[in-house]
Amino acid sequence: MKAVKRDELIAWINDYLEVEQFSDGCLNGLQVEGDPWIERVVCGTTASLRLIEAACARSAQLVIVHHGLFKGSLGDPPRVIGPWAKRLRLLLENGISLAGYHLPLDAHSEVGNNVLLCQRLGLTPGLPLDVGFMAEAPGGMELDAFVERVRAEINPAAQVFAAGSNRVRRVAVISGGASSLWPVVLDSGADTFLSGEPSEHVIREIEEAGLHAIFAGHYATEVFGVQALGQRITDTFGIPVEFVDIPNPV
């Protein structure tokens, strides 16, 4: 089976996603060092124990995720205890490396979560907006029709909070937990805000601001980027990359 050096692959991903351009609360790049050669990769949205177990079952040498192990929830300096210790132990015992790409995988113009959301929904991405895009619905469309498309393409359980005009023309697309960015969205001139996971207090604020808000799930809006990155790795290096879907209703 074909193999690639771990450090060569990670350097290529870091360069492709331009990780040095981002100030991020999460560590981007290699987080756990395993075997130096990679023959098979497993990718997923979040570095859970279930994903790492799936990587072990598939004899993968590398796991690539959007939500990595090392982030603010571990404290500063970090304490690797409880669930994090279980995950890290399983990686190290099996010689599996783990790499995480957070904001760079949201914002990328080719394999980013947000540009891929636009593509799936038939939106035309325009200027960047935070790590997402201000997108146009060509010709505009009725809100009900747009919601139906979101539920068909992204998540059938998408939550909708309607306010303002029934016509959708300018959609701010920012995946994940971006609901607190609604003032930025409002200032951008959007009539609709598509994101993943809302905060409770934000719902009334968005409503009173006159924005349509559609929350299609943090997980559901962030499964596309890592899959597209995996395909790009296969195309470039010729090694298999498998996306393991571990659904999360949030």
Secondary structure, DSSP 8 states (H G I E B T S, - for coil): ---EEHHHHHHHHHHHHTGGG---SS--EEEE---SEES-EEEEEE--HHHHHHHHHTT-SEEEEEE-S-SGGGTTTT---THHHHHHHHHHHTT-EEEE-SHHHHH-TTT-HHHHHHHHTT-EEEEEETTEEEEEEEEEEEHHHHHHHHHHHT-TT-EEE--S-SEEEEEEE--SS-GGGHHHHHHTT-SEEEES---HHHHHHHHHHT-EEEE--TTGGGSHHHHHHHHHHHHHH---EEE-------
